[in-house]
Amino acid sequence: MAVERFPVEASHILMFARAIGDTNPIYSDAEYAAGAEVGSIIAPPTFAQSSAQFDPNYFLRPKPDKKWFGSGRTASGTLVRDLAESDGTDVADEREDDKQSGAAAGGLHAEQHFTYHRHLKPGDVLHTVNYEGEKWEKQSRRAGILKFSEAVTEYRDEDDELVITAKGVGVVTEKVIDD
């Protein structure tokens, strides 16, 4: 996902913490947070994923008058193709979006890792830098070769200092598994 501007606000942090059911006051109570070791409200560990809402082209973001790729009703590869055919979207563009998320069309988002270089806090304004990470393969008894790939997203602040490194791992199977 490519985000040019991701403003971090205390209200966003509060809503995110509530949405994941985390009641730690470090995410919502400024007085409590001021007395804590970090000295201010901070964001929960996976908060950076909410930056997708600041990317108008993020493939899982609902778009007016278009089928939503996110309901999970069909195999993701099939749905991407169906959506592309119905609205004129280039399937290659959809697959590029999938790669940026750490999964490939018809594949699976297998892992997500976050490395924090400092705490994310209200007032930060971030942008992202994306690149491909490692690739590897493993043999599976049922699915043939499993092909893994990393997509790396660096979240940087207005001074271009690295704040968070996120690595998503996607996996694609060599063949379709019949049950």
C-alpha positions, 0 to 999 in steps of 0.5 A: 500500500502506498500512502503519501500522507498518514496523519496520526490523531489521538481520536484515531488511536482511541477508535482503533484501540476500542475496535480491537478491544484494548482498554490500556489507558496508554492509548486514550488517557493523556494524563495517565500517559504523561506519567508513563515511561513513554510520556504521551499517548501512543498507538497500539502495535498494529495501528499502522495497518489503518494507514490503508484508509488514507490510500484511496486505491487500496484494493480492500477499501470499498469503492462506491458503485463497485463490488467490494473485494473483501467479503470473502465469499469466493476465492480471492483470485476468482473475485479479482478476475470477476471484478476486473471483468465487470468494471474494466479494471486491469487484472495486472493492477489488482495483482500489483495491489495484492503483492503490496499487501503481502499476498498474491491473487489466489494466494494467502496472507500468511504473516505480518511483522512490525518492527518499531523504531520508536513509538507512534504518537498523535501528531506524527504524519507518516508516509510509506516506502514500499519494496519487495523483501525476501522470496523462498519456497517450501515443499508441501505434501498436499499443495506442491511447492509453496511460494512465499514472498515478503512485501516491506512497508517502511513508515517514515515521519515528516523528517524521513526518519524510520518509525515502523517497518512492516513485513507482510508474507504472502504464500501461493500454492503451486496447484489447487487443493481438492478436498 
